[in-house]
Amino acid sequence: MSKSNGGRRAGRLLVIGGAEDPGENDGVILPRLVEMAGGRRARIVVCAATSEDRGEKAGVYGDLFRKLRVAEVIPARLAGRGEADTPELLAALERATAVFFTAGDPLRLTDCVGGSGFCERVRERLADEGLVVAGTSAGASALGDTMIIGGRDEGTVRRDDVSLAPGLGCWTNTVVDTHLNQRGRLNRLLTAFAENSRLLAIGIDENTAVEVEPGRCFTVLGEGAVIVLAGPMSHTNAPDAGDGEALALTDVRLHVLAGGYGYDLRNGRPVLRSGDAVAGPDTDAKKPSRSRALQAA
């Protein structure tokens, strides 16, 4: 776990593209979440506010985490605003080592959690107290500053291909889309990036995740790919194009990262499985630097 200034413990994120492995013997993602959260000492809040069938989803993930032998599963079946700030849930958050947001509708999540004391405390504990924050599908999309709440799969890059809203802000300066290649959503990611290229746009396949040390780096795990769109973009017609017109984007950097590869968030460069940072296309041939933060990948 990384250290922040003053000896504070910075937490980590696990951002999952959906349809993750179902359990201990069949995959790596959920077992990795449990490991990050403390193994058999893990205490996980399962927040199912994103789904109409929140009771069922909280139960399914509760059973999976119990099979992975965590110390405690705390279900949070949130049906509306205000339920995130009950004394019982806030007390559970204080003893938790991880918070996990399930799949469903990201707007349900922000409606229930956004602006709450629960959300503020999650961000504080992520920054300073080593909390692990994870989400899958809609729960992953909601972790960024900006979230994708809808759009056309397999469309052209047009403004009406995607709908955006503010996210929970656990992963700053990012927008995340999930089920990326399985549902043909690269157009949505490109459109979101065209509308605000300050953001790092990250698309994650199913049964694939990124483990993030905020402000430092992330590492890919799972069986699929992660696509990263980064600037500096030299031009887009997004401010002038109509909703149904095709968008132009020039000089966008696109990286496709497989399991074990990473991305250095500080210098905006991919990192190989060996831990060597990839030299940029505009640099002279230089010996790649080692990225110590990714050696454990």
N, C-alpha and C positions, 0 to 999 in steps of 0.2 A: 504494500500500500504506500502510495507516495506521500511525502511530507510537504506541507505548505509552510509559510513563514511562521515563526514563533512556535514550531513544533506541533502545530495543528495537523490533524490527519485528514488529507483530502480523500474523499470517497471516489467511487468509480461508477460508470454506467454500463449496462449491458442492453444494447438496442437490437431487438430481434425482428427479423423480417416476416414472421408468421410461420404457421405450420411447423413449429419447432419439434424436436425429437420428444417422444412421449415419456421417456423415463430413463432410469439408471442404466439399463443394458443396451439401449438402442440408439444412443446418440451422445453428444458432448455438451449441448448448450445448457439444458437445465442442470445437469450435474455441475457444470462450470459455475453457474449462478450460485448454487449451494456452496461450492468451494469458496467463492469470493466472499460469501456472507458469513463464513465461519465454520462450514462443514456441519458436524453434529451439534455445534453450538449455535447454529443459525436460527434466527427468529425472524420470520418473513411475514409482512403484512401483504395479503393478496387483495388488491383493490379492484373490484369488479364493477366500478361505476360506469364503464364504457358500454355495458351490454344490457339489453332488456332482460335477458336470462342470466342476470348477474349472480343469482343464487347458485345456479347450475355451474357456471364457470368458476366461481369461488370454490365450489366443492370439488370440481375436477382437478384444479391446480393444487388445492389442499391435499388431495389424495396423492398426487404425484410427488409433492415435496415431502410428505410423510414417508413415502416409499424410499426417498433418498435420505431418510433418517435425520431430518432437522429437529432441533429442540422444540420449536413451536411454530405453528401456522396460525395467523390471526386473520380471519376473513373480514373484509370490509365491503359489505354489500350496500353501496350507496345509491339511494333512489332519488335524491334531490339535494338542492342547496341547503347548507346548514348541517347536513348529516356528517360532513367531514370534520366538523369541529366539536363533536361530542367529547366529553371528558374521557370516556372509555377509549375511544380511538386515539386521542392525543396521548394518553398514557401508554397505549400499546406502541405508538410510534417512538416514544422515548426509549423503550427497551428493545426495539427492533434493530436488527443488523441489515435488513434489506426491505425494500418496498417494491412490489411487482404489480404493474398495471396490465390488465388482461386485454384481449381483443374485443372489438365491438364498434362503437361509434365514438370517434374522438370528441365530438361536441358534447356528448353526454358526460365525458370525463371532465372537460373544462367547465361545464355547467355546474357539476357537483363539487369540483375540487379547486378550480381556478379562483384565485383571490382569497382563498380560505387560509386560516391559521395553519391547517394541516399542510397545505402546499408550501407556505413560507417556511415551515419548520423542516420539511423534506429538503428544500434547497439549502437551508442553513446547515443541516446535518451532512448533506452531500459535500458541501464546501469545507467544513471544519471538523467533522466528527467521524469520518470514515464510513458513512452510510453508503450502501450499494443501492442504486435505483435502476430498475429494469422495466422493460415494457415489450410487449409483442404486438405486431400488427398495428391496430389503432392506438394501443397503449404506447407503442414505440414512436409513432408519428407525433403524438402529443408531447413528447419530451423536448422538442426543439423550441426555439423562439417563435418560429412560424410553423404551422402544421397544414398539411393537405387534408381537406375535409371532404373532397369529392372531385370527380372529373371523369373524363372519357378515357377508357382504356384503349390502347392501340389507335389513338387518334393522330392527327397532324399537330404540329407545335403551334397552337393557337391560344389566345387568351382565354377563350371559353372552354379549353380542354381541362382546366383545373380551377378549383375553388380553394381559397386560402383563408386562414383565420389565425389569431394569436394562439401559441401553444403555452405550455407550462413553464418554459424557460429553464429547464434543468440542463439542457445542452445549448449554450448560447451560440448565436451566430450560425445556426444550422437550420435546414429544412430536410426532413426525412420522408421518403416514400418506401413502402413495403410491398411484398409479393411482386417484386419489380419485373423480372423477366417472365415469370409465370403468367402475369396478367398484362404484359406489354405496356408498362407504365413509363418508359423512358420519355415519352412526349410530355407527361405531366411534370417530370423532374426538370426537363429543359425549360418548360414554360415558367415554372416557379423560379428557376434561376434567372431567366430573362427579366422577370419582374423585379428582382432584387439580387444582383450579382455580388453584393456584400456577403450574402449567405454562402456557406459551403453546402452544396446540395448532395445528398447521400441517398442512393437507392440500394435496398437490401433484398436479396432473394429470400425465398422461403427456406426454412431450416438452415439459416445463416444468421450470424450476428456480428456486431462489432463491440469489442470490449474497450471502453474509453477511459483514459485518464484525462479529464477535462483540462483543456488548455495545453496539453502536452502531446498526446498521441492516441491512436487507436489501433487495435489488432483485429483481424478478421478470423472468425472461427465458424465451422460448419461446412456443409457440402456445396454451397452455391457461390455466387460472386457478389461483390459489392462494387457499385459504380459511384465514382466521385466526380462531380463537376466543380471546377474551380476557375477563378479568374487569374489575372485581370482580363476581362472581356473587353475588346476594343470598341464594339458597336452592337447595338440592338435597336430595332425599330419598335420595340414594345410600347413606348410612350405614345406613339402615333398610330399604331395599328388598331383597327377595329376588332371587336371580339371574335369575329369569324375569319379574320385575315391571318395568313401564315406569318409567323415571326421569323426574323433573321437574327442570328447570333454569330459573331465572328471572334476568332481567337479564344475559344473556350477550351480549357484543358480538361480532358476526360481520361480518367484512370479506371481500369478494371482490375480489381484485387481479389485474389482467391484466398482460401484458408491459409493462415500463417503469414500472409503479407500484412503490411500495416501502412499507416499514414502519419507523418509527423505534422501535427497541427501548428507547430511553431514556425516552420519554414515552408509549409505547404508542399512537401515532397513525399512520394511513396517510399516505403521501406520494404526491402526484400526479406524473404524468410530467414536469410543469414543474419539479418539485423543491419545490413549495409543500406544506407540511404542512397536513393537513385539520384545521380547528378542531373540537373535540369538541362533542357535542350539549349538554353542560352548561355551555358557555362562552358568554360574550357574543360578539357579532359582532366579531371581531378580525381584523386583517390577518394572513394566514398568514405564518409564518416560513419562511425559505428553509432547506432542508436541504442544505448544501454537500456532504455525503458522498454524496448521490445524484445530483449533477449529471451525472456521467459515464454514468448509466443510459441 
